[in-house]
């Protein structure tokens, strides 16, 4: 499809702004942190370790915001969309609603302690 052009977007100067490293490598590192938070703790972690679901919700919210921002930048600035970046942005946005119920349970647990 003519509007999908990963090479043009990924080779842009913005792709190397952070730490002068490829943004894909930084994205993989970020996904690793999300994976650790998602897998950390026991099934009752909203009660036993409420900071984990809250950290996961904050992380997924930041990721979703970043994914949407980068997608908008591709559309408005480059007028081309990276297919891989779009898949990553969709995945980032999709993880946020999955993290919210457990974060709400963790908040209820913390409030009940007060």
Order of alpha helices (4+ residues) and beta strands (2+ residues): alpha-alpha-alpha-alpha-alpha
